[in-house]
């Protein structure tokens, strides 16, 4: 992955608009749908990290095992959303990704998300090691930013 491709991972990219079914009785996006938006951001990130469809074709998958969301400012119906995604940490079996959700036109931060993923052998449904080419993609994309809530440490 080139330096430009790595920078592009962290650059804001258009994601979606707040849909009517995502808005709750307070008139803003319901907390559950922030996680939906972050999951959409993950799907967009995967190809750059050699994950997603091509990874599944190898009999491997990514399972989320822990997630943290921080809400900063509400977004309303039809608000355009943009996202920044970053590889915060990884090891032989785990990947920690961070997302930041922004109002795409006004530029302010709406919410943050960290997700811890495991590499899973889909045939056995057991945790396994990331392939070397995937680890290389993680290394090329990793940023120096520290996670806010999650970590690879145990305990």
N, C-alpha and C positions, 0 to 999 in steps of 0.2 A: 504494500500500500504506500503510495507516495505521500509526501508531507501535505500536498494539496488535498488529497483524498481524506487524510486524517483530519485536517482542519474543517473539511466539509461535513464530517460527522457531527462536530460540535456547532456548526453554523445553524442558525434558525432556518427551518424549512416549513412551508405551509403544511398543515395537517388535515384540518377539517373545519366545519362550522358547528356550533352548538345546535343540536337538533331538537325539535319540539318535544320528543319523548324523553329527552335528557333533562328537561326543566321541571323542577318540583313546585310545590304549592307556595314557595317563597319567591318564585319568579327567577331563580338562578339555577345554574347547572347543579344537579344533585350530586352528592359526594360519590356515589357509585359510578357515575359516568366519567368522573375524572380518571378513574382507574381504566375505564374503557378507552379513553383518549390516550392514556399512557401505553396501553396495550397496542393500540394502533401505531404509536410511535415505535414500539419495540419491533413490530412487524416490518416497518420501514427500515429500521436499523440492521436487521439480520443479514441481508445480502452482503453488506459491506464487511461483515464479520465472518463470512462463509457459513452462515447459519440459515435457518428457514427451509425452504423447499429442497434445495440441494443437499442440505444436512440430513433431512428426513429420508432422502433417497439413499443415503448411506446407512440407513437403519438406526440413526441417532436422533435425539430430540433434546429440547431444552424445557425443563420443568421449573417453574417459579416456586420457590419454597419460602420466601419471605418478602414482604413489601412494606414500604413506608410512604405515606403521602403527607405533605405539608401544604395547607391551603393559605394563600396569601391575599388574594383579591378575587371576588366573585366575578363570574362571566355570565352573561345573559343570553337569551334566545338569539340565535343566528350570529353570535359573535364569531369572528374568524380566529382560529387558533393556529399557532405556530409552535414548533418544538425544537429544543436542542437536546441531543442525546450524547452521552459520553460513557466510555469504559472507565470505571473508577478503580477497579481492582480485579484480579483473577488469579487462579492457581490451577493446578492440574485437573480439577474437577468442578470448580465453581467460577462464576462470572458475576460481578457486581456492576450494574448499569445504573446511571443516573439520567433522569429526564427533567427538563424545565419547560413548563407550558406557559406561553405568552399570548397576549392579545395581539394578533398578527398585524393589525393596522396601527394601533396606538403604542405598541411596544412594551407594555408593562407586564411584569411577572404575575401570573395567576396562581400557579401551584408547582410543587416539586415532587419528585418521586424517585425512590431508589428500589431496585428489585435485585434479589439474589437468585440466580439461576444455577441449576445443576445440569451437567451433561448426563443424559440417560440413554442406555441401550434399549431401543424400543422393542427388541425381541425378548429380552429378559425382564424389562421394566426395572432395571437396577442401575444405580449410579456407576458411571465409568469415567475414563479419562478423555479429555478433549484431544482430538487428533492434532498432530504437530502443525499442520497448515492453519488450523483454526487458532491455536495458541499464538502463531506468528501474526495472524490478523489482529488478535487481541493486543499483542505487544505493540504493534504499529499504531493502534488506535488509542491506547491508554493515555489519559491526561494526568497531569500532576495535581488535580483537584482532589481534596480529601472528601470521602463520604460524610454526610451529616449525621446519619443514624445507624446505618448497617455497616457491618464489617465482615471480613473473612475469619476473624479470630473466633475461636470457640470459647464458650463459657460465658 
